Amino acid sequence: MKTYLCAAILLFSSACLFGQEKINTTVSGKEMSQGNNTAFTVFIPEASLKLAESKWKKYVAEKTFIETAAEDAGRLVENTYKTIANTVSSEKKRELSKQKIRIESINGEIISRGVVHENLTHLFLDIYARFNESAEGVQVSAFFQFSDSVFVSSQNVLPETLLAFENYIREFGVETYISVFDGKIKAAEKSLRELKRGAKSLKSGKKSFENAIARCESEISKNESNIELSGEQIKSANEKVNEIKNSMSGYTRKSLEYESLKELLKDREKERRKLLNQKKGYENKIRQQEIKIKHIEADIIENEKGQVKQQFDIQQQEQFIEELKNKRSNIK
């Protein structure tokens, strides 16, 4: 039975309970498959590479609006760009309107083609994403490329547009960091359920111990009754033995009557010994049951200690989960 799960969990919790809450982004030039281009970078504490890549593919797909793009492709968002002439033919628009974005992994990059986000632009973008995992988490760098192969940078978009792209990657970081905590909360809640099952098992175990004591006491009571009955039978046997001895005193040795009474005396003494042994057997059974009760009572004491410890662990785990949830709600 697992009754001490919480200790390991609480030791593990310190890293996440005092970790970073605010997700920050940086914008700087970085090397990628298409050369040195502007990267929008976010660091996600405690995330795994597998989680970050999975969330990224889903994030890019969910933030894409092909229908809107097909209607408005080729139109610049008002007051957004300085010098981008991103045009898409009507034939291409019809083709894209029927397609989902294409996501592929090439040379260590996840490339999402045909992406449109309502808060960024109604123009089609290709997004190159690079992921670097460390012991502390995962760093994600995204590069945004227009259909004319120009990468988004401070040289070709207005500051507010640059901020929109930065917010795009930051929002991904927030959502992924929240997923990290969702995973922790799910694992912690599973451990809590195990602790509660352990508490229930301990409670049931105590009830079983109490029932075992009741059975022992019933056996003791039954044997006490048997001892009482044996005592009466032994008393009767003693009286019969004494009666035969008294009768034998009235006959001479080796007389037929004496020899007959002698044989009868042997039978009565044999019956008496049997009753005495039977009484001893009942007494031994009582002693065995009393020893058993002492052992069970010791088990009950340990069980009660275990229940107290289990309840403490449950309270600690519930507090830990609440802290995780509070931490999750503060991610921004």
FIKOL-933732 format. One record per residue: y, z, x of N, C-alpha, C in turn. Coordinates in steps of 0.001 Angstrom, whole numbers, plus 500000, padded with zeros to 6 digits. Atoms other than C-alpha are relative to their C-alpha. Layout:
% FIKOL-933732
YZXYZXYZX;...
% end
This chain:
% FIKOL-933732
498799500000500837500000500000500000501251500000500871;498785500083499184503391499032501344501062500898499396;499018499059500534505700501983500884501227500134500866;498870499832499097508097501584503791500626498660500354;499426501323499757509362498024503412501478500060500312;498531500026499954512994499028503143500562500227501395;499457499676498681513390500353506678500283498749500807;499810501237499227512876496972508308501078499135499384;499012500832500701514979495273505663501411500495500299;498660499453499780517913497633506180500462499769501434;499623500305498618517813497139509938500468498556500113;499655501420499964517935493405509358501332499729499308;498826500269500831520816493760506892501319500080500755;498720499745499340523450494860509396500692498719500437;499403501250499505523953491354510752500774499289498915;499332500765501055524828489875507392501059500808499272;499030499214500738526736492803505916501335500099500722;498753499909499267529315492736508680500370498665500637;499725501330499474529385488971509295501294499429499451;498790500695500418532104486477508699499996499723498506;499886500289501424533350486104505127500787498719499764;499167501176500189535991483423505481499459498845500835;500476501194499317534797479931506345501213499192500465;498874500734499422537215478150508680499549498630500514;500294501338499501537403474518509724500965499653501135;499131500514498942538812472708512714499993498479499938;499894501458499938540009469125513186500316499631501442;499793500361498602539628467645516641499147498778500338;500772501148499564538330464634518529498670500428500594;501329499703499487534585464680519237499238498696500217;500855501153499762532045462281520612498944499884498901;501061500284500950529680460647518124499489498593500281;500651501277499722527624457448517851500972498829500054;499016501087500026530732455333517210501171500268500943;498941499694499050532745456769520077500642501340499734;499268498755500207535326459542520136500888499840498773;499242500106501244536700460083516632500325501389499472;499575498720500573538319462771514534498847500637499229;501080499247500646535746465387513502500588501134499179;499665498870500861536171467800510633498808500951500099;501115499130499608534092470752511780500056501333499275;500122498687500636532847473867510002498805500706500626;501117499193499497530666476691511299499499500874498865;500609499229501098528234478304508854499138501094500604;500760498897499394527077481749510030498625500163499357;501346499614500452523372482625509768499218498879499331;500713501104500640522468479212508338498965499420500953;500990500720499207519382477358509518500322498511499960;499785501446499963519420473704510491499395499337498763;500683500577501166516966472899507715500831500177498737;499183499736501184519158474538505074501264499161500027;498724500718499902522385472950506346499814498508499728;500228501434500212520946469424506437499639499705498551;500393500186501397519352469794503010501202500136499073;498811499787500838522553471180501483500999498858500174;499045501084499745524623468432503121499630498754499198;500433501190500737522558465625501599500264500170498495;499758499738501422522794467217498189501494500039499704;498546499869500174526496467997498606500661498629499955;499409501333499948527404464450499573499654499207498739;500429500741501192525385463031496672500710500495498750;499385499437501202526859465409494096501504499768499970;498553500208499946530427464828495269500365498518499978;499778501444500008530069461059494876500142499497498579;499739500534501337531422459161491902500027498481500071;500111501442499854530153455592492061500719499257498876;499383500700501118531358454679488586501516499910500170;498560499985499779534923455715489320500377499078501144;499709500845498845534783453971492649499944498531499631;500137501401500364533626450712491112501197499518499202;498839500382500789536551450735488729501253499898500857;498734499876499271539191451666491280499919499596501460;500121500373498596537819450397494596501032498942500357;498986500946499548540410448534496585501409500454499681;498663499508500337543290450580495132500291501232500837;499626498835499204545063452983497457500450501124499083;499498498869500751545607456453496142501485500164500312;498544499995499840549343456795495574500444501048501003;499399499125498988551267458288498517498970500671500902;501022499356499196548055458957500405499918499411501385;500239500600498711547636456469503206501242499305500533;498897500711499345550063455027505700499650498530500182;500284501384499602548249451909506868498548499636499810;501387500376500248544819451439505272499973498957498893;500149501037501018544021448224503428498507499839499763;501432499922500204540560449010502165499648499209498744;500224500849501164539491446166499887498521499749499809;501381500275500359536249445536498083500003498896498959;500026501124500937535421442281496291499440500444498662;500508499666501328534699442303492553498481499925499963;501465500120499938531164441168493330499396501236500659;500468498814499303530751444044495765500123501227499102;499816498880500915532131446444493164498861500070498994;501082500025500975529520445353490638498690500451500645;501203499603499276526816445786493263499976501499500257;499925498578499687527981449249494302499915500873498764;500017499219501229528391450384490726498586500265499524;501399499841500405524624449990490313499200500786501038;500715499351498911523740451763493552500334501488500100;499715498645499566523420455314494665500365499936501477;499659500012498581524726456288498064498719499962500823;501138500071499089522413455594500973500180501039501092;499963498951498979521593458474503281498874499739500983;501002500259498976519799457901506563500323500818501247;499841499252498747519253459733509839499800499051501175;500047500903498846520046457741512992500643500697501197;499463499455498745520501458998516555500570501411499849;499561498612500147520807462640515527501152500197499031;498931499897500992523364461908512808499452499685498615;500309500345501385523025461936509034501151499139499495;498963500951500423524899458888507762499872499777498507;499949500204501454525926458710504103500945498830499733;499201501215500209527146455288503018500360499847498535;499532500224501363529200454425499948500402501256499281;499612498714500581530593457911499383501422499932499463;498654499882500578533554458531497085500146501401499439;499728498659500510535092461901496286501361499980499336;498765500088500788537739462304493610501173500717500658;498911499276499345539721464761495726500398499389501338;499684500643498730539684462479498774500620498633499777;499550501372500222539989458871497719499040499308499049;500867500820500838538683456331495254499420498845500807;500539501035499120537789454158498227498655500434500559;501316499697499456534325453900499662500103500456501455;500028499438498657533583455932502777498566500063500511;501246499646499334530767456238505249500262501302500746;499819498697499354530287459780506500498894500196501035;500927499683498920528675460558509840500044501522500205;500035498536499837527530464177510166499061500384501134;500807499492498878526280465931513294499816501508499804;500348498596500212524535469309513168499544500616501326;500386499270498779524265471814516048499633501425499606;500487498670500365522139474904515512500056500938501195;499995498961498970522572478131517475499419501272499394;500535498726500497521378481714517181500907500590498924;499038499434500951524538482522515184500096499213498704;499864500818501201524349479659512694499987498519500328;499997501458499831524980475923512357501436499485499957;498699500676499995528042473885513269499802498579499476;500085501329500602528597470754511182501311499266500262;498824500841499751530976467981512275499845498719499200;500048501196500848531775465206509806501097499029500430;499064501089499653533446461870510619500043499040498813;499841500823501196534839459786507744500494498605500401;499675501382499622534933455992508095500230499159498742;499726500918501104536565453510505720499174498726500159;500823501210499988534905450219504852500457498980501038;499535500917498956537047448428507433499744500570501394;500455499406498743535400450597510154501028500910500651;498992499078499467538531452730510655499615501425499618;500316498590500261537843456450511000501273500747499612;498873499167500448540114458924509211500500500835501167;499378499170498973542540460605511576501438500274499591;498595499673500296546038462062511636500909498793500228;499204501193499719547213458612512802500062499043498815;500013500974501091546333456811509579500013500604498603;499866499385501316546557459353506758501096501063500060;498956498979500089549232461737505573499394501393500190;500503498644499771548943465475506384499260500574498800;500672499446501177548033466318502778498622499367499799;501307500661500108545216463772502893499046500566501041;500816499388498954543974465171506178499491501368499540;500372498692500518543970468583504521498906499872498934;501021500213501024541922467160501632498627499808500637;501267500181499301539217466013504056499525501311500619;500343498703499410539357469378505786499441500936498929;500484499159501105538935471136502438498616499568499530;501306500535500384535986468869501666498897500633500854;501020499446499118534076470068504716499967501526499893;499981498550500153535226473664504221499251500418498733;500704499698501242533952473621500630498485499918500210;501426500076499673530598472480501967499555501257500738;500340498790499246530630475388504418499883501215499099;500030498871500941531417477848501634498734499960499157;501185500127500850528671476519499379498720500302500776;501203499775499198526128476582502194499881501458500407;500038498586499639527092480074503322499595500844498793;500428499324501221526706481200499714498493499846499827;501448500223500092523232479627499767499238500892500969;500625499082499041522455481683502875499818501363499340;500077498698500659523235484812500886499088499960498791;500936500127501118521355483511497868498568500189500494;501330499832499414518298483297500111499732501442500377;500156498597499614518875486803501441499808500884498758;500102499220501241519369488183497930498637499795499359;501308500291500572516232486454496706498894500746500748;500999499300499191514204487888499595500094501514499785;499814498564500206515725491341499089499505500429498628;500475499682501347514982491258495364498476499957499934;501458500038499936511391490276496128499477501289500625;500400498744499363511125493270498463500189501180499060;499760498929500971512626495466495752498877500043498966;501104500032500961509968494299493302498730500587500614;501168499443499309507307495165495884500108501520500106;499795498556499928508823498610496346499747500656498649;500196499442501347508834499187492585498528499965499607;501438500034500263505230498046492340499301501119500770;500560498908499213504446500504495131500241501348499340;499678498746500687506219503291493222499120500181498766;500856499954501192504275502424490094498564500331500390;501357499737499517501037502444492074499845501460500419;500048498593499603501861505860493549499945500915498779;499989499204501230502614507237490096498638499943499320;501331500169500583499349505808488798498959500748500828;500918499292499115497588507245491844500008501498499742;499912498563500294498865510738491062499270500328498708;500684499791501275497606510405487511498487499976500208;501439500075499690494188509406488882499531501275500679;500340498741499330494199512459491146499904501139498985;500004498942501026495070514711488213498774499889499101;501207500198500817492262513175486165498759500430500768;501138499599499162489877513753489079499879501513500037;500018498530500021490867517435489190499471500503498661;500466499598501331490292517680485448498480499837499891;501456500198500025486790516252485907499291501076500821;500575498926499170486110518738488710499986501330499249;499909498749500757487263521621486538498999500025498856;501000500093501064485042520391483734498603500262500549;501294499763499357482085520332486134499827501473500346;500052498572499664482930523856487277499694500812498755;500219499271501251483079525066483690498558499844499517;501383500242500430479724523450482910499025500804500858;500892499259499105478094525029485963500129501506499814;499826498565500302479591528409485139499184500388498773;500819499741501187477940528171481737498519500011500356;501396500045499559474676527213483413499620501262500774;500256498764499239474984530204485754499810501171499040;500105498926500990475546532500482793498645499951499296;501295500158500657472473531073481052498861500368500960;501026499678499000470456531319484278499891501505500199;500011498544499837471501534959484600499186500668498905;500760499439501111470066535720481163498507499708500165;501409500370499800466875533825481992499381500801501133;500501499200498874466503535673485302499753501440499556;500162498636500521467017538982483523498705500115499193;501226500017500807464264538059481073498770499895500904;501120500162499073462008536968483959499705501299500729;500186498707499319462578540299485728499269500989499086;500636499092500965461609542173482590498511499687499859;501409500398500123458386540179482300499218500381501246;500671499611498749457539540763485969499743501497500018;500153498544500011458140544500485617498952500443498980;500967499663501056456103544614482414498574499761500496;501334500314499479453128542949484137499614501030501066;500288499010498951453407545324487121499606501334499380;500343498744500674453369548300484772498591499945499404;501339500156500591450283546930483023498927500038501067;500982500027498912448509546382486342499698501410500515;500204498634499501448984550031487259498941500744499190;500999499333500839446573550966484438498595499516500261;501331500529499697443680549030485957499701500178501474;500428499879498615441655549427489073499987498629500643;499988501255499268441918546827491764498627499337499899;501168500866500058439390544029491583499305500005498652;500534500109501362438766544636487938500435498667499432;499664501300500606438807541540485754501400500039499404;498683499892500619441910542739483902501100499982501076;499000499946498910443714543519487140500207498613500622;499908501327499386442904540120488659500699499004499071;499345500897500973443985538362485473501505500238499966;498564499674499997447324540209485427500656499590501324;499484500393498689447708539490489137500374498503500028;499733501430500070447475535752488516501223499706499106;498854500172500902449928536026485620501296500401500688;498816499541499265452322537950487862500499498926500967;499608501080499079452270535138490408500774498895499264;499326501060500784453236532641487708501405500442499594;498686499513500449456074534827486419500964500106501182;499136499908498813457420535443489952500422498593500464;499668501390499662457275531694490603501100499470499086;498972500426500965459282531059487431501341500665500334;498771499284499652461780533732488518500670499386501226;499441500634498803462215532144491969500661498657499648;499444501289500436462787528794490293501351500193499328;498724499722500688465487530310488098501073500436501004;499036499551498990467123532004491107500531498820500826;499579501196499251467141528733493065500913499109499153;499179500799500913468552526974490015501416500567499922;498695499333500060471360529532489830500791499737501288;499333500298498730472120529031493543500513498556500025;499577501405500061472259525271492926501284499840499207;498771500055500809474860525770490205501189500566500777;498929499380499208476876528052492517500474499040501109;499630500983498963476764525423495297500837498861499420;499236501069500660477977522770492877501433500434499714;498645499478500253480927524976491947500811500002501283;499291499976498722481832525466495616500398498573500426;499706501394499658481636521695496176501183499466499188;498903500450500860483931521034493231501319500664500394;498787499291499571486396523679494451500555499379501286;499565500667498761486487522035497914500625498645499675;499493501307500416486989518656496266501397500122499394;498684499778500623489890520032494232501062500242501065;499032499735498925491570521323497403500405498708500706;499692501287499362491308517880498990500900499141499102;499201500801500940492690516219495870501413500563499897;498666499381500054495550518718495713500811499616501234;499308500456498790496396517792499312500437498549499849;499645501410500258496338514116498282501195499902499056;498882500001500956498696514915495408501309500336500717;498794499635499240501156516579497800500506498798500788;499617501201499259501129513465499997500507498918499066;499573500988500995501429511278496929501426500275499533;498655499631500461504487513194495734501042499735501079;499086500318498896506073512888499174500243498485500050;499885501454500004505343509169499035500883499499498877;499159500402501135506970508902495612501474500259500288;498606499684499644510108510616496870500529498976500995;499599500992499001510222508298499889500175498622499360;499922501308500648509579505283497689501252499879499144;498785500019500812512384506195495307501243499882500876;498880500115499059514713506633498270500125498562500487;499988501389499525513707503205499589500507499050498912;499547500841501117514261501683496155501515500093499846;498547499819500114517757503167495942500731499305501144;499395500654498842518550501956499454499958498484499845;500138501446500162517253498486498642500932499480498903;499076500391501077519241498333495404501439499983500516;498660499962499400522348499338497337500202498811500941;499944501139499083521567496709499958500233498695499239;499834501214500821521257494013497274501412499931499430;498644499974500548524539495099495709501019499630501073;499095500342498898526251494889499085499929498509500328;500144501439499775524813491408499599500745499202498941;499324500712501090526106490334496203501517500101500129;498562499836499799529543491773496932500482499110501148;499665500854498857529573490011500283500031498538499580;500080501386500480528534486766498606501237499643499189;498861500286500882531324487036496051501311499905500780;498784500030499187533853487446498888500070498813500962;499984501182499123532914484250500708501034499013499485;498957500942500434535837481846500645500461499166501186;
% end
